[in-house]
Amino acid sequence: FTVSGSTPSAVLRSILRNGAGGQSGVAMATTQANISQTVKPRGKSGCRYSSKAEITTRLPRLSKASRKHKAVRAVWRSFDKYIRAHEARHKSIYLSCARKIDKKARAHLRRKGCKNAKIEVTIIMLEERLRCNRLNRMFDKRERKRIARLPLIKQATRQAGGAVVFGSHSKKTSKRLAPNKN
């Protein structure tokens, strides 16, 4: 999403006004994962398993008009660098979770076969998604002080004295995990 402003505080207001709604409401950027899986019968006793992780990251993008303001450009560079790295970490967490879901589901299918596979694999996915969401929340919590020290945030909130929560341009990344042929 595009943000604008001629001062750091105007840019921050634009981010918060136009930002993505994260888990905590307003966010400066977001990374979300849609992890799906398919279990289909194959033959008399076999089944086919496949999974897919689609990661969507929404980042703020400074408008061309705002880039003309030296004060904004100076603080934007560090903010942009930080926010990209921060969201890349969320993506990494989600991909790690997707691999773990895939590994556990395949192990289950090897041990138990296809009987009740769809239900069991769904339970595995739901449990791992909860764990993954917890990891992302913990990461965000650890990063709060670091965010507050960013020049854009410091300058924008200097007089307001308010707390800032994290918000977001869209970029989708899909990763198909290899199908399993049990």
Backbone torsions as a table, in degrees:
resi	resn	phi	psi	omega
1	PHE	NA	150.4	-176.7
2	THR	-93.1	136.0	176.6
3	VAL	-121.9	157.0	-178.4
4	SER	-147.5	167.1	177.2
5	GLY	155.7	153.1	-179.2
6	SER	-98.5	-4.3	177.0
7	THR	-135.7	160.0	177.1
8	PRO	-56.5	-39.6	-179.5
9	SER	-67.4	-35.7	177.5
10	ALA	-67.5	-38.0	177.9
11	VAL	-65.3	-44.5	179.4
12	LEU	-62.7	-42.4	176.6
13	ARG	-59.5	-41.1	179.0
14	SER	-64.3	-40.8	177.9
15	ILE	-61.0	-48.3	-176.8
16	LEU	-69.6	-33.0	179.3
17	ARG	-74.1	-40.5	-174.8
18	ASN	-101.0	-3.6	-172.3
19	GLY	-66.6	173.7	-179.5
20	ALA	-82.2	145.0	174.5
21	GLY	-81.6	108.1	178.5
22	GLY	-88.8	-166.5	-179.9
23	GLN	-62.7	-27.0	-177.6
24	SER	-100.6	14.8	179.6
25	GLY	106.0	-104.5	179.7
26	VAL	-82.1	138.4	179.5
27	ALA	-139.9	149.2	178.2
28	MET	-81.4	-23.4	177.6
29	ALA	-162.8	157.3	176.9
30	THR	-141.7	152.0	170.0
31	THR	-131.5	124.6	-179.0
32	GLN	-126.3	150.0	-179.8
33	ALA	-122.0	139.1	170.9
34	ASN	-118.7	106.6	-178.7
35	ILE	-106.2	122.6	-179.4
36	SER	-127.7	157.6	178.8
37	GLN	-146.3	155.9	-178.9
38	THR	-131.5	132.5	173.9
39	VAL	-124.0	117.7	-178.8
40	LYS	-127.0	138.8	176.4
41	PRO	-62.8	145.8	176.9
42	ARG	-139.8	114.0	-177.8
43	GLY	73.1	-158.4	-177.1
44	LYS	-77.5	-39.9	-175.0
45	SER	-127.2	-3.9	-176.9
46	GLY	-94.3	172.4	174.4
47	CYS	-149.8	160.9	179.8
48	ARG	-115.3	130.3	-179.6
49	TYR	-121.1	135.9	172.2
50	SER	-145.2	154.4	178.3
51	SER	-139.7	158.2	-177.9
52	LYS	-145.3	136.5	175.2
53	ALA	-117.8	121.5	177.1
54	GLU	-113.3	117.9	-176.8
55	ILE	-107.7	128.4	178.3
56	THR	-119.0	123.3	177.9
57	THR	-114.9	130.0	176.9
58	ARG	-113.6	119.9	-177.8
59	LEU	-121.8	147.6	174.9
60	PRO	-73.1	147.8	178.2
61	ARG	-129.0	125.6	-177.6
62	LEU	-73.8	131.5	-179.0
63	SER	-65.6	156.9	179.0
64	LYS	-60.5	-40.5	-179.1
65	ALA	-62.3	-38.9	-178.8
66	SER	-71.4	-27.6	179.6
67	ARG	-66.7	-16.9	-179.8
68	LYS	-73.0	-20.6	-177.1
69	HIS	-87.5	116.3	-175.0
70	LYS	-57.1	-42.8	-178.7
71	ALA	-62.7	-36.6	179.7
72	VAL	-73.1	-45.9	179.9
73	ARG	-56.4	-43.3	-176.2
74	ALA	-61.2	-43.7	-178.1
75	VAL	-85.6	-22.3	-178.7
76	TRP	-67.0	-40.7	-176.8
77	ARG	-55.7	-47.8	-178.8
78	SER	-69.3	-36.9	178.2
79	PHE	-63.6	-48.3	-178.6
80	ASP	-61.3	-43.6	179.0
81	LYS	-61.5	-45.8	-179.7
82	TYR	-63.7	-48.9	-173.5
83	ILE	-64.1	-36.3	177.4
84	ARG	-66.1	-43.8	178.7
85	ALA	-65.6	-40.5	-180.0
86	HIS	-61.0	-49.1	-178.9
87	GLU	-69.7	-30.2	175.5
88	ALA	-63.6	-35.2	177.1
89	ARG	-66.1	-42.0	175.9
90	HIS	-59.5	-43.0	179.0
91	LYS	-60.3	-43.3	178.7
92	SER	-60.7	-41.9	178.2
93	ILE	-62.1	-46.6	-179.7
94	TYR	-63.1	-42.0	179.7
95	LEU	-66.1	-37.3	176.1
96	SER	-62.3	-42.7	177.7
97	CYS	-63.5	-41.9	179.9
98	ALA	-62.1	-41.6	178.3
99	ARG	-64.6	-38.5	179.9
100	LYS	-67.0	-41.7	176.4
101	ILE	-59.0	-47.6	-178.8
102	ASP	-60.3	-46.1	-178.8
103	LYS	-62.9	-45.6	-180.0
104	LYS	-65.9	-40.7	-179.6
105	ALA	-64.2	-44.7	179.7
106	ARG	-64.8	-39.6	178.0
107	ALA	-63.1	-42.0	178.5
108	HIS	-61.2	-44.7	-179.2
109	LEU	-64.6	-36.5	177.6
110	ARG	-66.4	-40.5	-178.5
111	ARG	-75.2	-44.9	-169.5
112	LYS	-108.0	-11.8	-177.1
113	GLY	75.3	-157.5	-172.1
114	CYS	-93.3	-4.8	-179.3
115	LYS	-64.3	123.8	-178.3
116	ASN	57.3	21.0	-174.4
117	ALA	-60.3	-42.2	-176.5
118	LYS	-61.0	-43.9	179.6
119	ILE	-66.3	-47.6	-177.7
120	GLU	-63.2	-42.5	-179.5
121	VAL	-67.2	-36.1	176.7
122	THR	-64.8	-40.8	177.6
123	ILE	-62.5	-44.1	177.3
124	ILE	-57.5	-46.2	-178.4
125	MET	-62.8	-45.2	-178.5
126	LEU	-63.8	-42.1	178.6
127	GLU	-62.8	-43.6	-179.9
128	GLU	-69.1	-35.5	177.3
129	ARG	-62.6	-41.3	177.3
130	LEU	-61.4	-44.6	178.7
131	ARG	-62.4	-42.6	-179.0
132	CYS	-64.2	-44.2	177.8
133	ASN	-61.4	-39.0	178.0
134	ARG	-63.5	-42.5	178.2
135	LEU	-61.3	-42.3	179.2
136	ASN	-66.7	-40.3	177.3
137	ARG	-64.2	-41.3	178.9
138	MET	-63.7	-40.8	177.9
139	PHE	-61.1	-47.2	178.8
140	ASP	-60.4	-40.9	-179.8
141	LYS	-62.8	-42.6	178.8
142	ARG	-64.7	-28.0	-174.8
143	GLU	-87.0	-9.8	-174.1
144	ARG	-54.2	-46.4	-178.7
145	LYS	-65.1	-38.2	179.5
146	ARG	-64.3	-40.6	178.5
147	ILE	-62.3	-44.1	-178.2
148	ALA	-62.2	-24.2	-179.3
149	ARG	-87.4	-6.1	178.7
150	LEU	-63.9	137.1	-178.1
151	PRO	-53.3	-40.6	179.6
152	LEU	-60.0	-46.1	-177.7
153	ILE	-69.5	-45.2	-179.8
154	LYS	-58.9	-48.6	-178.5
155	GLN	-66.6	-40.3	-176.5
156	ALA	-70.8	-30.9	-175.8
157	THR	-104.2	1.6	-176.7
158	ARG	-49.8	-52.0	-177.7
159	GLN	-85.0	-32.2	-177.3
160	ALA	-71.2	-33.9	-179.5
161	GLY	65.2	19.6	-177.8
162	GLY	-94.0	159.1	175.8
163	ALA	-84.0	152.1	-179.1
164	VAL	-123.2	138.1	176.5
165	VAL	-106.9	160.0	-178.3
166	PHE	-71.8	147.5	164.6
167	GLY	-150.7	-150.9	-123.5
168	SER	178.3	NA	NA
169	HIS	NA	142.7	-172.7
170	SER	-85.7	138.1	176.5
171	LYS	-146.2	122.3	-179.2
172	LYS	-104.3	140.9	175.2
173	THR	-128.9	126.9	176.8
174	SER	-112.7	141.9	175.9
175	LYS	-135.4	114.6	177.6
176	ARG	-93.4	126.6	178.1
177	LEU	-85.8	148.2	-173.8
178	ALA	-58.1	137.3	178.5
179	PRO	-68.7	148.9	177.9
180	ASN	-106.3	133.4	179.8
181	LYS	-116.0	87.2	176.8
182	ASN	-89.9	NA	NA
